[in-house]
Amino acid sequence: MSAPIDHGGGVTAAAAAFGGRPQDWLDLSTGINPCPVALPEIPTSAWHRLPDSYLVDAARRAARDYYGSGDTLPLPVPGTQSVIQLLPRLLRQGSPFAMTDDKIAMADDRVAVTDDRVAVTDDRVAVTDDRIAVVSPTYGEYARAFASAGFVVDAVDDIAAVGGQHRLAVVVNPNNPDGRIWPAEALAALHDRLKAANGLLVVDEAFGDTDPALSLAARAQELPNLIIFRSFGKFFGLAGLRLGFAIARQDILACFEDWLGPWAVSGPALSLAASLLRSDMAVIRRCLDDRSAALQAALGTAGLRIKGGTTLFTLVADRRASDIYTHLCRHHILVRKFDYAPDWLRFGLTPDPAADNRLGAALQGFER
């Protein structure tokens, strides 16, 4: 078995270690809107019946208009992780993504991948004819999916390091956990380099809702070897819904749809998506901007150096990050630490001024 991927969340485990009831902890370990939107009415039929095509179609049309994907109808998926697991299978399909079975040498269970970092070494992965590039550090699921399927995964530090030997490249834009961004034109140029070698570009825009200008969705038709993944739950504060969207050319989406099977997304989730994707986003963005400003003020007052982030989270760098993490846990506040960057801590947004004060007081109480 490969090592488990560490994620944000896990308040129950933290409470078991440091005390208190999980529901009383302040969970700042994820990049999720802490002020979930009000839920629109869900028709009883959405709960009672299997998700009919009209529900799927309504959600796809709303997503198309929201993401600005033109003639491309985004495909609802049960969370991005579900389609990440399908990417190796996609590369083995017919031209231009063919990869015959005799080229594949499966990886063993010593492959180690941690969340937000690719940790795959050549002596742990059997060599294949194709390589995958993951701009890192970032989500660990991509490296794990390809390594488990026997691909060689290269952790590269910039899109410039993606070469002709790579059949597929993954770029998270804006990136997690450091918030790095790549302009749309730079990613379009990367797509063209990969396309020339029959390769694919996967752009994960999980945190793209707060900066729509970064998105490549409007260019989905003109960039045929592009796959975009969008998260629904982060921006709307409904991560428990487990809903995302894939944007790509129709034959790629057809593969995903076939492999996921019928009724992959629940009727209530489709109904909510169709309604919320047509709601007033300005209200949500103003709330997130306010929450982000409050978080950065608290961190700045405590003397923490901000290294990067997005509207939905802030990354700080401090040589005593481990001690700060433990100190906050003792105050029943959970943030995200990183095994590969021991001086990093990622802070999600606080939900209200009371939480701002709680975090600020805890940080001020830390003895440096």
N, C-alpha and C positions, 0 to 999 in steps of 0.2 A: 504493500500500500504506500502511496506517496504521502508526504506530509500534509496535514490539513492546512487549508488556507485560512489565515487569520483575517477577520473582518472587524469593522466597527460593530457597535452593539454589545450584547453580552452582559447586560446589567444584572441579570440573575446570578451569573458567575461572580461578578464583581461584588455583589451584595453578600454572597456566601463567603467571600474572602475578607471583606472589610466591614460587614455588618449592615444592619438596616433593612428595610423592606424595599424590594426592587422598585416598587411604584413611587417611592419617596426619593429616589436618586434623580439627579439632574444628568441626563444622558446627552453629552455633547460629542459623542464618538462617531456620529454619522453625519453625512452631508445631506440631510433631509430637511425640508421646510418644517420648522417646529410649530407652525401655525396652520394646521390643515384647513383647507377650504371647506365651506359649508357644503354638505352633500345635497345634490338635487334629488327630487323624487325619483325613485326607481319603480317602474311599473311592476305589478305583481307577476305579470307574465314572464319577466326577465328572471325571476326566481323559480317560477313554476315549470317553465319549458326549457328544453334544450335550446342553446343559442342558435336561432334561425339566421339565415343569410341576411335578412334585412337589418339585423342588429350589427352584424359584421360590416355590411356595406355602409351603414350610417357612421360607424366609428372610423372606417377608412376614409370616408369623404371629409369628416371633421378633421382628421389628422392631416389629410392632404392640404386643406385650407390653412390649418394652423402652422404646419411646417413649411408651407409654400413649395411643395414638391411637384407642382405643375400637373402633368398628366399621370404621374406615378402615384398610385394609391398605396400608402404605407400599409404593411401587414401587421395586425395586432399579434403579439406573441406573449406567452406567459412569463414575462421577465426576460431580460437580456441573456441571463445564464443559459436559458434553454436553447437559444440559437447559437451561442458561442460553441456549444458542444457539437453543433452540426457543421461548423466550418471545415474541419478536416475531411468530413464526408463530401462536402461540396468540391474540394480540390480533386477528389477522385472521380468526379463525374466526367462526362464527355468533354471534348475539346471546347474551349481552350484550357480546361482545368483538369485534364486527364492525368491520372497517376496510377499506373498499373500495379497490381498486387505484388509482382516480383520486384518492385522497387522499394517495397516497404519492409523495414526491419523494426519490429516493435520494440519500444523502450521497456526497460524493466522497472520494478517498483522502487528503485532507488532515486528516481527523479524527485528533486525537492523544489517546490514552488511555494512562495509565501505571498500573501496579499500585498499588492502595491510593489512587488519586485519579482523579476524573473530570475530564478536561480537554477539555470540548467547548464550543466557542463558536458563537454564532448565525451568525457569518459563515462558518463552515466546515460547517454542516449545513443542508441544505435544509429549509425549514419544512413541517411537516405539520399536520394538524388536531389531532393528539394529542401530548401531552407525557408524558415519563417522569421520575419523580423518583428519584434515588439519594441516600440519606443518606450524606454523604461527610465525610472521605476514607474509602475502603474499597476492596474488590476492584475492579480495573479491568475485569474481564470483562463485567460487566453493562452499563456504558456503551458498551463497544465493540460488543456484540451489537446493542443498539438503534440506536446511531449508524450502524452499517454497514447496518442495514435502513431507514434514512431517518427515524428518529424524532428529535425534539428531546429531548435529555437535559439535565435541570436537576440540577446538583449542589447539594443543600440541606444545611444543617448540622444540621437537627433534624427530627423527625417533624412538629413544629408547622408547618413551612414547606411541607408537602405540601398542595396546594390542589385545588379542584374541577376545575382544568384538567388534572390528571394522571390518565391512564388506568391507570397502574400505578406503584406505589412499591416500592422495594427497601430493606429494612432488614436489616443484618447484626447479629445479636444473640446473644452479645456481639460487639462490632464489632472488626474487624481494620483498623488496627493498634493502636488506642488503648484497646480493652477497654470502651468505653462500653456501657452496658446500658439497655434500656427495659423497664419493668414490663409484664407480660402485659396488664394492664387498659388501659394506654396504647395498646398495639398493637391490642387488640381495638377500642378506640374509633376508631383510625385505619382499621381495616378497615371499620367501619360507615360512616365518612365516604366512603371510596372506593366501597363497595358502592352507596351512594345515587346515585352518578354512574356506575354500571356499571363501576367500576374494580376492579383486582386489587391485593392486597397480597402481596408476596413477602418472606418472612422467611427469611434464611439463618442457620441455627443450627449452622454448621460447628463452632463451639467450645462448643456447648451441653451436651455430655455431662458436663462438670465441674460444671454448675449446672442440674440438671433442672428446678428450680422456675421458671426463666425461659421454658421451652418453651411454645409454644401448641399442641403436638400433641394434648393432651387435648381441645382445643376445635375440632378440625378439622371435626367434624360441624356445629357451630353457627355456624361462620364460613365460609360457602360460597364466598366470594371470596378465600380465603386459600390460598397455596401455601407449604409449608415445605420447605426443603432441609436435609438432614442429611448430614454427612460420617461415614464409617466409619473411614477410615485414620488420622485425626489422633489420636483417643482411644486406639485400640488399637495405635498405632505401626506400622501396616501401610499406609502411604501408597502403596506400590508396587502394592497390590492394585487401585487405581483403582475404588473402590466408594462409592456414596452411596445415599441414599433420598430420594424425593419423597413428600410427604404433602399430599393435596388431595382434593377431591371426585372421584367416580369418573369423570365425563365428562372432566375435565382430565387425570387419570392415563391414561385411555384414549387421549387424543390423544398424550401422551408415548410411551406404549407402542407405538402404531401408527407414529409417526415414527422411533423408535429401531430398530424392526424386531425380528425374532426373534433370540433368543440374544444380546441386547445385553450381558448380564453372563455371565461364564464360570461353568461348573459349579463349579470349585474355589472361586471367590469366593463363590458362593451357599452352598456347603457350610460354608465358614468362618464366614460371617455367621450362619447358622442355629445354629451351635454357640456362637460367642463372644458373641452377643447374649443368650444364656441363662447365661452364666458369672457368676462372682462379681465384680461391679463394684467392690465395696468395696476389694478388694486393689489394683486399678488406681488408684483415687482416692487411696488412702493413699500409694502410690508417687509419684503426681504432686504431691500436697501436699508431700511431703518434698523432691522435686526443686525445686519452686517456691520453697520456703523457703530452700534452699541457694543458689539463683540470686540471690534478693533479698539474702541476706546478703553474697554476694560483691560485688554491685553497690553495696550500702550501704557496705561497708568501703572501696571505692574512691572513695566520695564522689559517686557518680552519682545524679542526681535522678530518681526513678521518676515517670513521668507517668501511666502506666496499664498495662493489660494484663489477662491472664486467667491461669488456672492453667497454661496451656500456653506462655505467652510474657510477657515484660515489656518495656514501652516506656520508654526513658529519654530525657531531654532534656538536652542539653549543648551549649554554644556551640562546642565543639571536637570535635563528633561526627565530622567528616570525618577529623581527625587520629587520633582514637581508632580509627576503622574501619581506617585504614591501619596503625596500630601493631599492632592485633590480627592483621591479615592477615600482617604480617611474622613474627608468632608462630604463623602457620598456624591462626588461629581466625577463622571467618567469621561475621559478624552481618549483619543487614539494615539497609541505609541507604535513604534516601528522597530522591528528587530534588526533591520539592515541599516537603519539610520538612528542610532541611539540618542542623538541630540535633537530629534524632531518630535513634535507633538502637533496633532491636528485637532482643532477645536471646531465643532459644529455650532450652529446658531443657538442662542438662548431664546426662549419663547416669549419673554416679557421682561419689563423692568425689574420685577422682583428677582427673577433669575439672574439678571445682570448684576444686581447688588450681591446676590449670593456668591456668584463667581468672583466678583471683585473682592469681596471680603476674604474669601478663601485664598486668593492669590496674594493679597496684601499680608496675610498671615504666614506666608512662606518665608522662612529664614534663609537668606542667601549667604 
